[in-house]
């Protein structure tokens, strides 16, 4: 460990201990465990939260179709701002929640993210007009941007190395069901809206309730023992480790009597560690670039594909059916990939998936029949979902524990900025030059991603993280 990591005290509650030894011991205890029911419970709660998070993002797909057609027929500039608002909020919220994850703990930061998501969703459901809806969606986005990188950080901290990639992909795959679920709900309620309330308002209200419930579930989960040890809270780290060991039916080691080496200063964490170490800065910069490029394809396509359907002559209810069907592939494809992901080289997978997305997007741009459009969209969205999941695995494995939440959230924030810009840039391109031009811009982004990946380091498939 470099000197840059050990010269600043992290303020926090709890007893101070020989941090380096504590972190190493905790890591050995966690990494030697089999997969237990407690790991499964953490995975289930993270997946539930991600389901809610992705449903909130995917609702923008329905809003794009609803507000671009009568009776709303929102002007193009207002529609672009509405679609961009959730991602603009995420660009600000992601680094804030990343800092909280490294300062107050992974679990508490995840709870705060879901609680704020509930507030934003409820405000959006009750919004009286487009302006207030846009502001409420920005507030939701502030929380939405923080949850995925925090969940990936938490899972990376606690999952056994041989199952880490699989667990992250299962979370991504099952969590992505939220997109199809919310679009299906809006479509199902459209013919006869309950109480005369618009279906998208019901979807937002339900999302608020689910987010609040998810925040409560996280209160039952243990904090990351790695993080607790990192900030010098040895007793709590030991207690959290014992919960995992008891779940594995492994006898925990005897409680330490306090004897041992002289205490060392706690490890620097968060932005302090990120700014102090050139290696951390370079690696964070690479992932920031990858996350900034990815949304032009992985989010630009599903966000605007329903608008492309309208441009190709399909009616609004057909575009909503298309939107829901196009999101059915990612859960299955991503979950199946989890079976083999820990035996695959991360970087090579990402390059191959970028090439696949370029091919499927080209097919979609040129197609005119409903079955071909749905098939191409399912294939594209499945590849995009797997790409996003493996990119999160790749990043969390290569970012060390002291900066994992902060660095990943900063990279995620770069992605939210791009996601906010994507509809503002791609929608005028689509309107002025057509689908082929828009997919040309998406393909360019995929090519840039591939080049950046080829120059990067390999991943840590099945190996312990630092």
C-alpha positions, 0 to 999 in steps of 0.5 A: 500500500502506497504512502498516499493511502495512509496519511489522512485520518477518516473522521468517523465514529467507532474505535481505531485499530491497526487498519491495514491488518484489519482490512486484510483479515476481514478480506481473507475471512470474506473471500474464503466463504461460500455463497450463503443465504445472507449473500442471497438476501443482499443480492435480492434487496439490491436487485429489488432496488435496481428494479425500482431504479430501472423502472423509473428510468424506463418510464422516460421511454413511455413519457417520450411517446405520450408527450410527443403525441396528442393530446399533450403534443409537447414541443420538441425542446420541452420534450428533450428537457423532460427526457434529459432531466432524470439524467441531468439529476443523476449526473449531480447525484451520482458523485454525491451518493458515491462520496456518501458511500465511502464516508457513511457506509454503503448500506446507509447511502443506498437507503438514502438514495431509495428514500429520495427516489420515493420523494421524487417519484411521488412529486412527479406523480402529483405534478400539475404540469410539464414544468413541475414534472420536469423538476420532479424527474430531475429530483428522482434522477438525483437519487436514481444516479446514485443507486446503481454504482452504490449497489455494484460497490456493495455487492463487490465488497461482500460477494465471494470472488468466484461468484462476484461477476455472476451475482452482479449480472444476476442483479443487473438482469433481474433488475432490468425487468423493471423496464418491461414492468413499468411499460407494461403497466402503463399499457395495461392501464391505458384503456381504462385508467383507474379513477381517471388518473393517467397511467404514468401517474399510477406508475410513478406512485407505485415506484415511490412505494417500492422505493420506500419499501426497498429503503426499509429492507436495506436496514435489515442487511449488514454493512460492508465489513470491508468498509467498516474495517477500512475506516477503523471500526474493527468491532463492527467489521468483526460483527458483520463478518460473523453474520456471514460466517454464521450464515455459512455455518462456519465457526467464527474466530475467537473475539480478539482481546485487544492485543496486537501491533500498535495502531496505524493511521486509518486508510485514506478514503473517498475523494481524498484518496482519489486525488492523492494517487495518480494511479487512482486518477488514471483508472477513474479517468478511463472509466469515466470516459467509458461511462460517458460514451456508453449512454449514447448507445445503451440508453440513446437507443431504448429512449428514442426507439419508440419515437423512431417507431412513430416516425416509421408510421406506427401508432402510439399504442403500437410503439408502447407495445414495442417498448415493452417487448424490446425490454424482455430480452435483457433480463434473460440474456443477462441472467444466462450470461451470469452462468459463464461470466466469471470464466470470461475475460471482461475486456474482450466481452465488452468489445464483442458486445459493442460490435454486436450493438452496432450491427443490431442498430444498423438492422433496426434503422433499416427495418420497416416491419414490426417483427423485425423491429422488435427482434432487432430491438430485443437483441440490441437491448440485451447486448446493451444490458450485458455490456452495462453489467460487465462494465460495472463488474470490470470497474468495481474489480479494478477500483480498490475499496478506499475509492470504489464507491466514489470513483465508480459514482464519478464515472457513473455521473459522466454517464448521466451527463451523456445520457442527459445530452443524448436525447438533446442531440440525437432527437434533432438528428433523428428529426432532420436526417432520419434513423440511419443518421441517428444510428450512425452517431450511436455506432461512432460511440460504440467504436470509440468505446471499443478503442478505449477498451482495447487500450485498457487493463484486463479484469479480475475474473474470479480473483480477490479485489483490493 
